[in-house]
């Protein structure tokens, strides 16, 4: 197994510290709460998150649960803030 990507490492910390994240995926700005980080059946790094803001794909509504391939995440930042539940 290979080492996790740098993006995966940032996401891992955001999940552990319950930090909100913002990023670009599929050319759309996203604001989300990362919940589960892992690997797909074919070994691809993936993020399961609750997207609360930003833009989404046609046919999807916000807020909602989304799965993002980590390789497609750009301009990732994390920040302290409210969480899904306390």
DSSP file (Angstrom, degrees, kcal/mol; ACC not computed):
  #  RESIDUE AA STRUCTURE BP1 BP2  ACC     N-H-->O    O-->H-N    N-H-->O    O-->H-N    TCO  KAPPA ALPHA  PHI   PSI    X-CA   Y-CA   Z-CA
    1    1 A X              0   0    0      0, 0.0     2,-0.1     0, 0.0     3,-0.1   0.000 360.0 360.0 360.0 141.7    0.0    0.0    0.0
    2    2 A X        -     0   0    0      1,-0.1     2,-0.1     0, 0.0     3,-0.1  -0.394 360.0 -87.6 -86.5 165.2    1.3    3.5   -0.8
    3    3 A X        -     0   0    0      1,-0.1    -1,-0.1    -2,-0.1     0, 0.0  -0.400  51.9 -98.4 -66.5 145.8    1.6    6.5    1.5
    4    4 A X        -     0   0    0      1,-0.1    -1,-0.1    -2,-0.1     5,-0.0  -0.322  44.4-104.5 -61.8 150.5   -1.5    8.7    1.8
    5    5 A X     >  -     0   0    0      1,-0.1     4,-2.0    -3,-0.1     5,-0.1  -0.237  28.0-108.0 -69.3 165.0   -1.5   11.8   -0.3
    6    6 A X  H  > S+     0   0    0      1,-0.2     4,-1.8     2,-0.2     5,-0.2   0.880 122.4  52.5 -61.7 -38.6   -0.9   15.2    1.2
    7    7 A X  H  > S+     0   0    0      1,-0.2     4,-2.5     2,-0.2    -1,-0.2   0.915 106.7  52.6 -64.0 -42.8   -4.5   16.1    0.7
    8    8 A X  H  > S+     0   0    0      1,-0.2     4,-2.8     2,-0.2    -1,-0.2   0.904 107.3  52.8 -58.4 -42.6   -5.6   12.9    2.5
    9    9 A X  H  X S+     0   0    0     -4,-2.0     4,-1.8     2,-0.2    -1,-0.2   0.896 109.9  47.3 -62.4 -41.5   -3.4   13.9    5.5
   10   10 A X  H  X S+     0   0    0     -4,-1.8     4,-2.0     2,-0.2    -1,-0.2   0.915 113.8  48.0 -65.1 -43.2   -5.0   17.3    5.8
   11   11 A X  H  X S+     0   0    0     -4,-2.5     4,-2.6     2,-0.2    -2,-0.2   0.893 107.3  56.2 -64.7 -39.9   -8.5   15.7    5.5
   12   12 A X  H  X S+     0   0    0     -4,-2.8     4,-2.4     1,-0.2    -1,-0.2   0.918 109.0  46.8 -57.8 -44.7   -7.6   13.1    8.1
   13   13 A X  H  X S+     0   0    0     -4,-1.8     4,-2.5     1,-0.2    -1,-0.2   0.900 110.4  52.5 -65.9 -40.0   -6.7   15.9   10.6
   14   14 A X  H  X>S+     0   0    0     -4,-2.0     5,-2.4     2,-0.2     4,-0.5   0.892 110.6  48.2 -63.1 -39.7   -9.9   17.8    9.8
   15   15 A X  H ><5S+     0   0    0     -4,-2.6     3,-0.9     3,-0.2    -2,-0.2   0.954 113.6  46.7 -63.7 -49.0  -11.9   14.7   10.5
   16   16 A X  H 3<5S+     0   0    0     -4,-2.4    -2,-0.2     1,-0.2    -1,-0.2   0.859 119.3  39.7 -61.6 -37.6  -10.1   14.0   13.8
   17   17 A X  H 3<5S-     0   0    0     -4,-2.5    -1,-0.2    -5,-0.2    -2,-0.2   0.378 107.5-123.1 -95.7   3.7  -10.4   17.6   14.9
   18   18 A X  T <<5 +     0   0    0     -3,-0.9     2,-0.4    -4,-0.5    63,-0.3   0.951  53.4 162.3  52.2  56.1  -14.0   18.1   13.6
   19   19 A X      < -     0   0    0     -5,-2.4    15,-0.6    61,-0.1    61,-0.2  -0.835  40.2-118.1-106.6 143.2  -13.0   21.1   11.5
   20   20 A X  E     -AB  33  79A   0     59,-1.9    59,-2.4    -2,-0.4     2,-0.3  -0.406  32.1-152.4 -69.3 153.7  -15.0   22.4    8.6
   21   21 A X  E     -AB  32  78A   0     11,-2.8    11,-2.7    57,-0.2     2,-0.4  -0.951  13.4-163.7-129.6 153.5  -13.4   22.3    5.2
   22   22 A X  E     +AB  31  77A   0     55,-2.3    55,-2.4    -2,-0.3     2,-0.3  -0.981  27.2 142.1-128.7 146.1  -13.6   24.3    2.0
   23   23 A X  E     -A   30   0A   0      7,-1.9     7,-3.1    -2,-0.4     2,-0.5  -0.979  46.6-102.5-167.7 172.0  -12.3   23.1   -1.3
   24   24 A X  E     +AB  29  74A   0     50,-2.9    50,-2.5    -2,-0.3     2,-0.3  -0.944  36.3 169.4-109.3 131.5  -12.8   23.0   -5.1
   25   25 A X  E >  S-AB  28  73A   0      3,-2.3     3,-1.4    -2,-0.5    48,-0.1  -0.977  71.6  -3.6-142.6 130.1  -14.1   19.7   -6.6
   26   26 A X  T 3  S-     0   0    0     46,-0.5     3,-0.1    -2,-0.3    -1,-0.1   0.894 129.8 -59.6  53.3  42.8  -15.2   19.4  -10.2
   27   27 A X  T 3  S+     0   0    0      1,-0.2     2,-0.4    -3,-0.0    -1,-0.3   0.655 114.7 115.5  63.0  19.7  -14.7   23.1  -10.7
   28   28 A X  E <   -A   25   0A   0     -3,-1.4    -3,-2.3    27,-0.1     2,-0.3  -0.959  68.0-122.6-122.3 138.3  -17.2   24.0   -7.9
   29   29 A X  E     -A   24   0A   0     -2,-0.4    26,-3.5    -5,-0.2     2,-0.3  -0.606  35.3-169.0 -75.1 133.3  -16.5   25.6   -4.6
   30   30 A X  E     -AC  23  54A   0     -7,-3.1    -7,-1.9    -2,-0.3     2,-0.4  -0.958  20.8-164.4-128.8 145.1  -17.6   23.4   -1.7
   31   31 A X  E     +AC  22  53A   0     22,-2.2    22,-1.9    -2,-0.3    21,-1.8  -0.998  34.2 152.9-123.6 124.1  -18.1   24.0    2.1
   32   32 A X  E     -AC  21  51A   0    -11,-2.7   -11,-2.8    -2,-0.4     2,-0.6  -0.923  48.6-121.6-149.6 168.6  -18.4   20.7    4.0
   33   33 A X  E     -AC  20  50A   0     17,-1.9    17,-2.3    -2,-0.3     2,-0.3  -0.967  34.9-137.8-112.7 110.5  -18.0   18.7    7.2
   34   34 A X  E     + C   0  49A   0    -15,-0.6    15,-0.2    -2,-0.6     3,-0.1  -0.523  34.0 161.3 -72.5 132.9  -15.7   15.7    6.6
   35   35 A X  E     +     0   0A   0     13,-2.2     2,-0.4     1,-0.4    14,-0.2   0.752  58.9  24.1-119.4 -49.1  -17.0   12.6    8.3
   36   36 A X  E     - C   0  48A   0     12,-2.2    12,-3.2     2,-0.0     2,-0.4  -0.987  57.7-175.5-129.0 132.4  -15.5    9.5    6.8
   37   37 A X  E     + C   0  47A   0     -2,-0.4     2,-0.2    10,-0.2    10,-0.2  -0.991  32.3 104.4-125.9 130.5  -12.1    9.2    5.1
   38   38 A X  E     - C   0  46A   0      8,-2.4     8,-2.6    -2,-0.4     2,-0.4  -0.803  60.3 -61.9-169.4-149.3  -11.0    6.0    3.5
   39   39 A X  E     - C   0  45A   0      6,-0.3     6,-0.2    -2,-0.2     5,-0.0  -0.964  35.4-128.2-129.0 141.2  -10.4    4.0    0.3
   40   40 A X    >   -     0   0    0      4,-3.0     3,-2.1    -2,-0.4     6,-0.0  -0.238  43.5 -92.0 -75.0 173.6  -12.8    2.7   -2.3
   41   41 A X  T 3  S+     0   0    0      1,-0.3    -1,-0.1     2,-0.1    -2,-0.0   0.797 129.1  51.9 -59.2 -29.1  -12.8   -0.9   -3.4
   42   42 A X  T 3  S-     0   0    0      2,-0.1    -1,-0.3     1,-0.0    -2,-0.0   0.299 125.0-101.0 -92.9  10.8  -10.3   -0.1   -6.2
   43   43 A X  S <  S+     0   0    0     -3,-2.1     2,-0.3     1,-0.3    -2,-0.1   0.506  72.7 145.1  89.2   4.7   -7.9    1.7   -3.7
   44   44 A X        -     0   0    0      1,-0.1    -4,-3.0    -5,-0.0    -1,-0.3  -0.574  54.6-114.9 -78.2 136.7   -8.8    5.3   -4.5
   45   45 A X  E     -C   39   0A   0     -2,-0.3    25,-2.1    -6,-0.2    26,-0.5  -0.543  43.5-178.3 -68.7 132.3   -8.8    7.7   -1.6
   46   46 A X  E     -CD  38  69A   0     -8,-2.6    -8,-2.4    -2,-0.3     2,-0.4  -0.970  21.2-150.7-137.6 151.9  -12.3    9.0   -0.9
   47   47 A X  E     -CD  37  68A   0     21,-2.7    21,-3.2    -2,-0.3     2,-0.6  -0.981   2.9-159.7-121.3 130.6  -14.0   11.4    1.4
   48   48 A X  E     +CD  36  67A   0    -12,-3.2   -13,-2.2    -2,-0.4   -12,-2.2  -0.962  31.5 161.5-107.1 121.2  -17.6   11.1    2.6
   49   49 A X  E     -CD  34  66A   0     17,-2.7    17,-2.8    -2,-0.6     2,-0.8  -0.925  46.2-117.4-141.3 159.5  -18.8   14.5    3.8
   50   50 A X  E     -CD  33  65A   0    -17,-2.3   -17,-1.9    -2,-0.3     2,-0.6  -0.889  33.1-149.8 -98.1 107.2  -21.9   16.6    4.6
   51   51 A X  E     +CD  32  64A   0     13,-2.7    13,-2.0    -2,-0.8    12,-0.7  -0.694  25.0 168.4 -84.2 119.7  -21.8   19.5    2.2
   52   52 A X  E     +     0   0A   0    -21,-1.8     2,-0.3    -2,-0.6   -20,-0.2   0.607  58.5   6.9-105.9 -17.2  -23.5   22.5    3.8
   53   53 A X  E    S+C   31   0A   0    -22,-1.9   -22,-2.2     2,-0.1     2,-0.3  -0.924  86.1  54.8-156.4 178.6  -22.6   25.3    1.4
   54   54 A X  E    S-C   30   0A   0     -2,-0.3     2,-0.3   -24,-0.3   -24,-0.2  -0.638  90.4 -33.5  90.8-149.6  -21.0   26.3   -1.9
   55   55 A X        -     0   0    0    -26,-3.5     2,-0.3    -2,-0.3   -24,-0.1  -0.755  53.5-168.1-110.0 156.4  -22.1   24.9   -5.2
   56   56 A X        -     0   0    0     -2,-0.3     3,-0.1     4,-0.1   -27,-0.1  -0.879  32.5 -82.8-136.7 170.1  -23.3   21.4   -6.1
   57   57 A X    >   -     0   0    0     -2,-0.3     3,-2.1     1,-0.1   -31,-0.0  -0.360  60.8 -82.0 -72.3 152.9  -23.9   19.4   -9.2
   58   58 A X  T 3  S+     0   0    0      1,-0.3    -1,-0.1    -2,-0.1     3,-0.1  -0.256 118.2  27.4 -54.5 138.7  -27.2   19.8  -11.2
   59   59 A X  T 3  S+     0   0    0      1,-0.3     2,-0.3    -3,-0.1    -1,-0.3   0.237 100.9 102.0  91.5 -13.4  -29.9   17.7   -9.6
   60   60 A X    <   -     0   0    0     -3,-2.1     2,-0.3     4,-0.0    -1,-0.3  -0.773  56.7-152.1-102.2 150.0  -28.4   17.8   -6.1
   61   61 A X        -     0   0    0     -2,-0.3     2,-0.4     2,-0.1    -4,-0.1  -0.865  25.2 -86.5-118.5 154.5  -29.7   20.1   -3.3
   62   62 A X  S    S+     0   0    0     -2,-0.3     2,-0.1    -8,-0.1   -10,-0.1  -0.848  98.2  37.9-107.4 146.4  -27.8   21.5   -0.3
   63   63 A X  S    S+     0   0    0    -12,-0.7     2,-0.3    -2,-0.4   -11,-0.2   0.651  88.1 123.7 -76.2 166.1  -27.3   20.6    2.3
   64   64 A X  E     -D   51   0A   0    -13,-2.0   -13,-2.7    -2,-0.1     2,-0.3  -0.962  60.4 -84.2-177.7 163.0  -26.6   16.9    1.6
   65   65 A X  E     +D   50   0A   0     -2,-0.3     2,-0.3   -15,-0.2   -15,-0.2  -0.586  46.7 177.6 -79.7 138.5  -24.3   13.9    1.9
   66   66 A X  E     -D   49   0A   0    -17,-2.8   -17,-2.7    -2,-0.3     2,-0.5  -0.974  25.7-142.9-141.3 152.6  -21.6   13.6   -0.8
   67   67 A X  E     -D   48   0A   0     -2,-0.3     2,-0.4   -19,-0.2   -19,-0.2  -0.981  22.6-170.7-116.0 127.1  -18.7   11.4   -1.7
   68   68 A X  E     -D   47   0A   0    -21,-3.2   -21,-2.7    -2,-0.5     2,-0.4  -0.965  25.1-126.2-121.7 130.0  -15.6   13.0   -3.2
   69   69 A X  E >   -D   46   0A   0     -2,-0.4     3,-1.6   -23,-0.2   -23,-0.3  -0.622  21.5-140.3 -68.0 127.3  -12.5   11.4   -4.7
   70   70 A X  G >  S+     0   0    0    -25,-2.1     3,-1.9    -2,-0.4    -1,-0.2   0.848  98.5  65.0 -60.6 -34.8   -9.6   12.9   -2.8
   71   71 A X  G 3  S+     0   0    0    -26,-0.5    -1,-0.3     1,-0.3   -25,-0.1   0.738 100.5  52.6 -61.1 -22.1   -7.6   13.2   -6.0
   72   72 A X  G <  S+     0   0    0     -3,-1.6   -46,-0.5     2,-0.0     2,-0.4   0.391  84.6 106.3 -94.9   2.8  -10.1   15.7   -7.4
   73   73 A X  E <   +B   25   0A   0     -3,-1.9     2,-0.3    -4,-0.2   -48,-0.2  -0.718  45.4 174.5 -88.7 129.8   -9.9   18.0   -4.4
   74   74 A X  E     +B   24   0A   0    -50,-2.5   -50,-2.9    -2,-0.4    -2,-0.0  -0.887  55.3  19.9-129.1 159.4   -8.1   21.3   -4.9
   75   75 A X  E    S-     0   0A   0     -2,-0.3     2,-0.3   -52,-0.2    -1,-0.2   0.871  79.3-173.9  50.7  46.7   -7.5   24.5   -2.8
   76   76 A X  E     +     0   0A   0     -3,-0.2     2,-0.3   -53,-0.1   -53,-0.2  -0.537  11.3 168.8 -76.8 131.4   -8.3   22.7    0.4
   77   77 A X  E     -B   22   0A   0    -55,-2.4   -55,-2.3    -2,-0.3     2,-0.3  -0.974  16.8-155.1-135.1 153.2   -8.5   24.6    3.7
   78   78 A X  E     +B   21   0A   0     -2,-0.3     2,-0.3   -57,-0.2   -57,-0.2  -0.940  14.7 176.8-126.1 153.4   -9.8   23.7    7.1
   79   79 A X  E     -B   20   0A   0    -59,-2.4   -59,-1.9    -2,-0.3     2,-0.1  -0.993  33.2-103.0-152.4 153.3  -11.2   25.9    9.8
   80   80 A X        +     0   0    0     -2,-0.3     2,-0.3   -61,-0.2   -61,-0.1  -0.471  62.3 115.4 -72.5 150.8  -12.7   25.8   13.3
   81   81 A X        -     0   0    0    -63,-0.3    -2,-0.0    -2,-0.1     0, 0.0  -0.981  62.8 -30.4 172.3-172.2  -16.4   26.3   13.4
   82   82 A X        -     0   0    0     -2,-0.3     2,-0.3     1,-0.1   -62,-0.1  -0.140  56.2-144.7 -59.2 161.4  -19.7   24.8   14.2
   83   83 A X        -     0   0    0      1,-0.1     3,-0.1   -64,-0.0    -1,-0.1  -0.762  27.9 -97.9-125.0 172.9  -20.1   21.0   13.7
   84   84 A X  S    S-     0   0    0     -2,-0.3     2,-0.3     1,-0.2    -1,-0.1   0.906 102.6  -8.0 -59.1 -45.9  -23.0   18.8   12.6
   85   85 A X              0   0    0      1,-0.0    -1,-0.2    -3,-0.0     0, 0.0  -0.973 360.0 360.0-148.0 160.7  -24.0   17.9   16.2
   86   86 A X              0   0    0     -2,-0.3    -1,-0.0    -3,-0.1    -2,-0.0   0.397 360.0 360.0-113.8 360.0  -22.6   18.5   19.6
